[in-house]
Amino acid sequence: MTTTTQKMKTKLRRRSEVCGSSCSCTVKSFSVAAFILIFAFSSMPSDAFAPPSLLQSPRWQHHASDNSKLHLVTNIATETPLLTDYAPAAASLFNNMKLPAAVVTAGMISLGFATRFPELPRDTLDKVYPQSLRAQCAKLERLHIVLGLLSVTSELIVVLWAAVAVNQLTERAYDPALSVWDLIHRDCDLAWSAVNSHYILGIIGFTGMLWLRAYVMLLGASASKSLMNAASTGTAAATCLMVSIVNRGVESGGGTSVDRYGDTILDLFSHYAALLLKVATDEASPGPLQLSAMVLETASLCFMFHVLITESDASFEDQVNEEDSCPIDAYDVLTDENELSKLTKREVEKLKTCVDLGEEEEKRQRLREWVLDEDEEREEEDSGDYASVNVSA
């Protein structure tokens, strides 16, 4: 029994020695492998795991001599960006411009043409407006008409160009792009810059129309100079803020310093004008109507500024054209056959119109005189009745 027990202990001792030696070998092998990995990672540059944006740094250029490292980084740097169909997103951007432009156009038509421009009240014993002020209001009314016309047509261009661009983006198949800005700048650059430029011009013109109407309305309401200055400065502040918003948008552009039109609203306008001129003078597909539009718009602005600069407050009202006025002896000329035979058909029609206007003016004058007489008789009767009542009392 003792011998059997000793044999079993001897076998167990040998097995434990074998297991211990194998475990120690395993631990040593893992330790060596870990040491090799740590040494390998510590000897490799950390730029090998850097993002692609850091691969062009001078630090990486220092490690460019190692061929294995260069191969690893080259695989990271040459990853192809994802190209996507951004035509629906671009169409959505054009729709975002088309709807507000249509709403603003409707407001400008109702404000500038459907409703009459405010006028100064008639002179009374309490308030007499100088003729120079009335002449100034008449000048502002003419400016309001021209400004409204330019603003409405500018917004109509936005609506039409945006609608055509949306149709093109929906009907045609465009190549995939890196972003919406990439697609617009590549295929819709002229349309997008035109839509933004005309929309901004229309909004600024609409603001000018509001200020002109408010200025004349405040004059008619006998507002103080402080209140009028408050309205003017408030409108100027809103205009400055709108221009600043556009400047920030132009500066931001597509999100980078390259994907944008410039820094200010002037860069946007110049980019649009340059593109329009380039397309209009293209030899392969010239645009004579586009070139004509640029020339006519420039002439229109020149004429408008010429009138604003050279016309005085009362010069237009002081001009009296004798050919447009009615002659005093219009009735006598029509009854004289000799004089009538010397006139043209147009001059005869004008004389007849003058005679009709004179008769209508005489009727109105008689009606006013009759109303005044009736009022005087009624006042006399009322005063007589009041006196008789006092006497009887």
C-alpha positions as CSV (number, residue, x, y, z in Angstrom):
1,M,0.0,0.0,0.0
2,T,2.9,2.3,0.8
3,T,4.7,1.4,-2.4
4,T,1.6,2.2,-4.4
5,T,1.2,5.5,-2.7
6,Q,4.8,6.5,-3.4
7,K,4.4,5.6,-7.1
8,M,1.3,7.8,-7.4
9,K,3.1,10.7,-5.8
10,T,6.0,10.3,-8.1
11,K,3.7,10.4,-11.2
12,L,1.9,13.5,-9.9
13,R,5.2,15.2,-9.2
14,R,6.4,14.5,-12.8
15,R,3.1,15.8,-14.3
16,S,3.3,19.0,-12.3
17,E,6.9,19.6,-13.4
18,V,5.9,19.1,-17.1
19,C,2.9,21.5,-16.7
20,G,5.0,24.0,-14.9
21,S,7.6,24.0,-17.6
22,S,5.0,24.3,-20.4
23,C,3.2,27.2,-18.6
24,S,6.5,28.9,-18.1
25,C,7.3,28.5,-21.8
26,T,3.8,29.9,-22.7
27,V,4.3,32.9,-20.5
28,K,7.7,33.5,-21.9
29,S,6.4,33.3,-25.5
30,F,3.6,35.8,-24.8
31,S,6.0,38.1,-23.1
32,V,8.4,38.0,-26.0
33,A,5.5,38.6,-28.5
34,A,4.2,41.6,-26.4
35,F,7.7,43.1,-26.2
36,I,8.1,42.8,-30.0
37,L,4.7,44.5,-30.6
38,I,5.4,47.3,-28.2
39,F,8.8,47.9,-29.8
40,A,7.3,47.8,-33.3
41,F,4.5,50.3,-32.4
42,S,6.9,52.6,-30.5
43,S,9.2,52.7,-33.5
44,M,6.4,53.5,-36.0
45,P,5.5,57.3,-36.5
46,S,2.2,58.3,-35.1
47,D,1.3,60.0,-38.4
48,A,0.7,56.7,-40.0
49,F,-2.6,56.7,-38.1
50,A,-3.4,60.3,-38.7
51,P,-6.5,61.4,-40.7
52,P,-6.0,62.3,-44.4
53,S,-6.2,66.1,-43.6
54,L,-2.8,65.7,-41.8
55,L,-1.0,63.7,-44.4
56,Q,0.4,66.7,-46.2
57,S,2.0,68.2,-43.0
58,P,5.8,68.7,-42.8
59,R,5.9,66.1,-40.0
60,W,4.7,63.4,-42.4
61,Q,7.3,64.6,-45.0
62,H,10.0,63.8,-42.5
63,H,8.9,60.1,-42.4
64,A,8.4,59.8,-46.2
65,S,11.6,57.9,-46.6
66,D,10.1,54.7,-45.2
67,N,8.5,52.8,-48.1
68,S,6.2,50.7,-46.0
69,K,4.9,53.8,-44.1
70,L,4.4,55.7,-47.3
71,H,2.4,52.9,-48.8
72,L,0.1,52.8,-45.8
73,V,-0.5,56.6,-45.8
74,T,-1.0,56.6,-49.6
75,N,-3.9,54.2,-49.3
76,I,-5.5,56.5,-46.8
77,A,-4.9,59.7,-48.8
78,T,-6.2,58.4,-52.0
79,E,-9.7,57.5,-50.8
80,T,-12.2,58.7,-53.4
81,P,-14.8,61.1,-52.1
82,L,-18.4,60.0,-52.3
83,L,-20.3,61.4,-55.4
84,T,-24.0,61.8,-55.0
85,D,-26.9,63.0,-57.1
86,Y,-27.7,66.5,-55.7
87,A,-30.1,67.6,-58.4
88,P,-33.2,67.3,-56.1
89,A,-31.5,69.3,-53.4
90,A,-30.6,72.0,-55.9
91,A,-34.1,72.1,-57.2
92,S,-35.3,72.6,-53.6
93,L,-33.0,75.6,-53.3
94,F,-34.4,77.2,-56.4
95,N,-37.9,76.6,-55.1
96,N,-36.9,78.3,-51.8
97,M,-36.2,81.5,-53.9
98,K,-39.2,81.3,-56.2
99,L,-41.9,81.2,-53.6
100,P,-40.8,84.3,-51.6
101,A,-40.1,86.2,-54.8
102,A,-43.7,85.5,-56.0
103,V,-45.1,86.7,-52.6
104,V,-43.0,89.9,-52.7
105,T,-44.1,90.6,-56.3
106,A,-47.8,90.4,-55.4
107,G,-47.2,92.8,-52.5
108,M,-45.3,95.3,-54.7
109,I,-48.0,95.2,-57.4
110,S,-50.7,96.0,-54.9
111,L,-48.7,98.6,-53.2
112,G,-47.1,100.4,-56.3
113,F,-49.9,100.1,-58.9
114,A,-53.2,99.0,-57.4
115,T,-53.3,101.7,-54.7
116,R,-52.8,105.4,-55.3
117,F,-49.7,107.1,-54.0
118,P,-50.5,109.3,-51.0
119,E,-51.0,113.0,-51.5
120,L,-50.8,116.1,-49.4
121,P,-54.2,117.3,-48.2
122,R,-55.8,120.4,-49.7
123,D,-54.9,123.8,-48.4
124,T,-57.1,125.1,-45.6
125,L,-57.2,128.1,-43.4
126,D,-55.4,126.1,-40.7
127,K,-52.7,124.6,-42.9
128,V,-51.3,125.8,-46.3
129,Y,-48.6,123.6,-47.9
130,P,-45.9,125.4,-49.9
131,Q,-45.8,124.7,-53.6
132,S,-42.2,123.5,-53.3
133,L,-43.3,120.8,-50.9
134,R,-46.1,119.7,-53.3
135,A,-43.6,119.7,-56.1
136,Q,-41.2,117.5,-54.0
137,C,-44.1,115.0,-53.3
138,A,-44.9,114.9,-57.0
139,K,-41.2,114.1,-57.7
140,L,-41.3,111.3,-55.1
141,E,-44.4,109.9,-56.7
142,R,-42.7,109.7,-60.1
143,L,-39.7,108.1,-58.5
144,H,-42.0,105.6,-56.7
145,I,-43.5,104.5,-60.0
146,V,-40.1,103.9,-61.6
147,L,-38.7,102.1,-58.6
148,G,-41.8,99.9,-58.3
149,L,-41.5,99.0,-62.0
150,L,-37.8,98.0,-61.7
151,S,-38.5,96.1,-58.5
152,V,-41.4,94.1,-59.8
153,T,-39.6,93.2,-63.0
154,S,-36.6,92.1,-61.0
155,E,-38.7,89.8,-58.9
156,L,-40.5,88.4,-62.0
157,I,-37.1,87.5,-63.4
158,V,-36.4,85.5,-60.2
159,V,-39.7,83.6,-60.5
160,L,-39.1,82.8,-64.2
161,W,-35.5,81.9,-63.9
162,A,-36.0,79.7,-60.8
163,A,-38.9,77.9,-62.5
164,V,-36.9,77.1,-65.6
165,A,-34.0,76.0,-63.4
166,V,-36.2,73.6,-61.5
167,N,-37.6,72.2,-64.7
168,Q,-34.1,71.6,-66.0
169,L,-33.0,69.9,-62.8
170,T,-36.0,67.6,-62.9
171,E,-35.9,66.8,-66.6
172,R,-32.2,66.4,-67.3
173,A,-29.8,63.8,-65.9
174,Y,-26.9,65.6,-64.2
175,D,-23.6,64.0,-63.3
176,P,-23.0,63.2,-59.6
177,A,-21.3,65.9,-57.6
178,L,-19.4,66.3,-54.3
179,S,-22.0,68.7,-52.8
180,V,-25.0,70.9,-53.8
181,W,-22.6,73.8,-54.3
182,D,-20.5,71.7,-56.6
183,L,-23.5,70.9,-58.8
184,I,-24.8,74.5,-58.8
185,H,-21.4,76.0,-59.5
186,R,-20.7,73.5,-62.3
187,D,-24.1,73.4,-64.1
188,C,-26.4,76.2,-62.7
189,D,-23.9,79.0,-61.9
190,L,-25.6,81.7,-64.0
191,A,-29.1,80.8,-62.9
192,W,-28.2,80.7,-59.2
193,S,-26.2,84.0,-59.2
194,A,-29.0,85.7,-61.2
195,V,-31.8,84.5,-58.9
196,N,-29.9,85.7,-55.8
197,S,-28.9,89.1,-57.4
198,H,-32.4,90.0,-58.7
199,Y,-34.1,88.8,-55.5
200,I,-31.9,91.1,-53.4
201,L,-32.4,94.1,-55.8
202,G,-36.2,93.6,-55.7
203,I,-36.2,93.5,-51.9
204,I,-34.1,96.7,-51.6
205,G,-36.4,98.4,-54.2
206,F,-39.5,97.3,-52.2
207,T,-38.0,98.8,-49.1
208,G,-37.4,102.1,-51.0
209,M,-41.1,102.1,-52.1
210,L,-42.2,101.7,-48.5
211,W,-40.0,104.6,-47.4
212,L,-41.3,106.9,-50.1
213,R,-44.9,106.2,-49.2
214,A,-44.3,106.6,-45.5
215,Y,-42.5,109.9,-46.0
216,V,-45.4,111.5,-47.9
217,M,-47.9,110.1,-45.5
218,L,-46.0,111.6,-42.5
219,L,-45.9,114.9,-44.3
220,G,-49.7,114.8,-44.8
221,A,-50.2,113.9,-41.2
222,S,-48.2,116.9,-40.1
223,A,-45.6,114.7,-38.3
224,S,-42.7,116.3,-36.5
225,K,-39.2,116.2,-37.9
226,S,-38.1,113.9,-35.1
227,L,-40.8,111.4,-36.1
228,M,-39.8,111.6,-39.7
229,N,-36.2,111.2,-38.9
230,A,-37.1,108.1,-36.8
231,A,-38.9,106.6,-39.8
232,S,-36.0,107.3,-42.1
233,T,-33.3,106.0,-39.8
234,G,-35.3,102.9,-39.0
235,T,-35.7,102.2,-42.8
236,A,-32.0,102.8,-43.3
237,A,-31.1,100.4,-40.4
238,A,-33.3,97.7,-41.9
239,T,-31.6,98.2,-45.3
240,C,-28.1,98.0,-43.8
241,L,-29.0,94.8,-41.9
242,M,-30.4,93.2,-45.1
243,V,-27.2,94.0,-47.0
244,S,-25.2,92.7,-44.1
245,I,-27.1,89.4,-44.1
246,V,-26.4,89.0,-47.8
247,N,-22.8,89.8,-47.3
248,R,-22.5,87.1,-44.7
249,G,-24.2,84.6,-46.9
250,V,-21.9,85.4,-49.9
251,E,-18.9,85.2,-47.7
252,S,-20.0,81.8,-46.4
253,G,-20.9,80.4,-49.8
254,G,-20.4,76.6,-50.0
255,G,-18.5,76.4,-46.7
256,T,-15.0,76.9,-47.9
257,S,-12.8,79.8,-49.1
258,V,-13.0,78.5,-52.7
259,D,-16.7,77.6,-53.0
260,R,-18.1,81.1,-52.9
261,Y,-18.6,84.2,-55.1
262,G,-16.6,86.6,-52.9
263,D,-16.9,88.5,-49.7
264,T,-19.7,91.1,-50.3
265,I,-22.9,91.7,-52.3
266,L,-20.9,93.6,-54.9
267,D,-18.9,90.4,-55.6
268,L,-22.2,88.6,-56.2
269,F,-23.4,91.3,-58.6
270,S,-20.1,91.4,-60.5
271,H,-20.0,87.6,-60.8
272,Y,-23.5,87.6,-62.2
273,A,-22.7,90.4,-64.7
274,A,-19.5,88.7,-65.8
275,L,-21.3,85.4,-66.4
276,L,-24.2,87.0,-68.2
277,L,-21.8,88.9,-70.5
278,K,-19.8,85.7,-71.1
279,V,-22.9,83.8,-72.1
280,A,-24.3,86.6,-74.2
281,T,-21.1,86.9,-76.2
282,D,-20.4,83.2,-76.5
283,E,-19.4,82.4,-80.1
284,A,-20.8,78.8,-80.0
285,S,-24.2,79.9,-78.6
286,P,-24.6,83.7,-78.6
287,G,-27.4,85.4,-76.7
288,P,-28.4,88.7,-78.5
289,L,-31.4,89.2,-76.2
290,Q,-29.3,88.8,-73.1
291,L,-26.8,91.4,-74.4
292,S,-29.7,93.7,-75.3
293,A,-31.1,93.3,-71.8
294,M,-27.8,94.4,-70.3
295,V,-27.5,97.4,-72.6
296,L,-31.2,98.5,-72.0
297,E,-31.0,98.0,-68.2
298,T,-27.8,100.2,-68.1
299,A,-29.5,102.9,-70.2
300,S,-32.6,102.8,-67.9
301,L,-30.5,103.3,-64.8
302,C,-28.6,106.1,-66.4
303,F,-31.8,107.9,-67.4
304,M,-33.2,107.5,-63.9
305,F,-30.1,108.8,-62.1
306,H,-29.9,111.7,-64.6
307,V,-33.4,112.8,-63.7
308,L,-32.8,112.5,-60.0
309,I,-29.6,114.5,-60.2
310,T,-30.6,117.3,-62.7
311,E,-34.3,117.8,-61.9
312,S,-35.0,120.4,-59.3
313,D,-37.9,120.3,-56.9
314,A,-40.2,122.5,-59.0
315,S,-38.7,122.4,-62.4
316,F,-41.1,119.7,-63.7
317,E,-44.2,121.5,-62.4
318,D,-43.1,124.9,-63.7
319,Q,-42.9,123.5,-67.3
320,V,-46.0,124.6,-69.2
321,N,-46.4,123.2,-72.7
322,E,-48.7,125.4,-74.7
323,E,-49.4,122.6,-77.1
324,D,-50.8,120.4,-74.4
325,S,-53.0,123.1,-72.8
326,C,-56.4,124.1,-74.0
327,P,-56.7,127.4,-75.9
328,I,-59.1,130.0,-74.5
329,D,-60.9,130.5,-77.8
330,A,-61.5,126.8,-78.5
331,Y,-65.3,127.3,-79.0
332,D,-64.8,130.2,-81.4
333,V,-62.3,128.2,-83.5
334,L,-64.8,125.3,-83.8
335,T,-67.5,127.6,-85.0
336,D,-65.3,129.3,-87.6
337,E,-65.2,127.2,-90.7
338,N,-62.1,129.0,-92.1
339,E,-60.0,128.4,-89.0
340,L,-61.4,124.9,-88.8
341,S,-60.3,124.0,-92.3
342,K,-56.7,124.8,-91.4
343,L,-56.5,122.4,-88.5
344,T,-55.7,118.7,-88.6
345,K,-58.0,116.0,-87.4
346,R,-56.0,115.6,-84.2
347,E,-56.2,119.3,-83.5
348,V,-59.9,119.3,-84.1
349,E,-60.5,116.4,-81.7
350,K,-58.4,118.3,-79.1
351,L,-60.5,121.4,-79.5
352,K,-63.7,119.4,-79.1
353,T,-62.3,117.8,-75.9
354,C,-61.4,121.3,-74.6
355,V,-64.9,122.5,-75.2
356,D,-66.5,119.5,-73.5
357,L,-64.2,120.1,-70.5
358,G,-65.1,123.7,-70.4
359,E,-68.8,122.9,-70.3
360,E,-68.4,120.4,-67.6
361,E,-66.4,122.9,-65.5
362,E,-69.1,125.5,-66.0
363,K,-71.7,123.0,-64.8
364,R,-69.7,122.2,-61.7
365,Q,-69.2,125.8,-61.0
366,R,-73.0,126.5,-61.2
367,L,-73.6,123.5,-59.0
368,R,-71.2,124.8,-56.4
369,E,-72.8,128.3,-56.5
370,W,-76.3,126.8,-56.2
371,V,-75.2,124.8,-53.1
372,L,-73.7,127.9,-51.5
373,D,-76.9,129.8,-52.1
374,E,-79.0,127.1,-50.6
375,D,-76.8,127.0,-47.6
376,E,-77.0,130.8,-47.1
377,E,-80.8,130.7,-47.4
378,R,-81.0,127.9,-44.9
379,E,-78.8,129.8,-42.4
380,E,-81.0,132.9,-42.8
381,E,-84.1,130.9,-42.2
382,D,-82.7,129.3,-39.1
383,S,-81.5,132.6,-37.7
384,G,-85.0,134.2,-38.4
385,D,-86.8,131.4,-36.6
386,Y,-84.5,131.7,-33.6
387,A,-85.1,135.5,-33.5
388,S,-88.9,135.0,-33.6
389,V,-88.8,132.5,-30.8
390,N,-86.8,135.0,-28.6
391,V,-89.3,137.8,-29.3
392,S,-92.4,135.7,-28.4
393,A,-90.7,134.6,-25.2
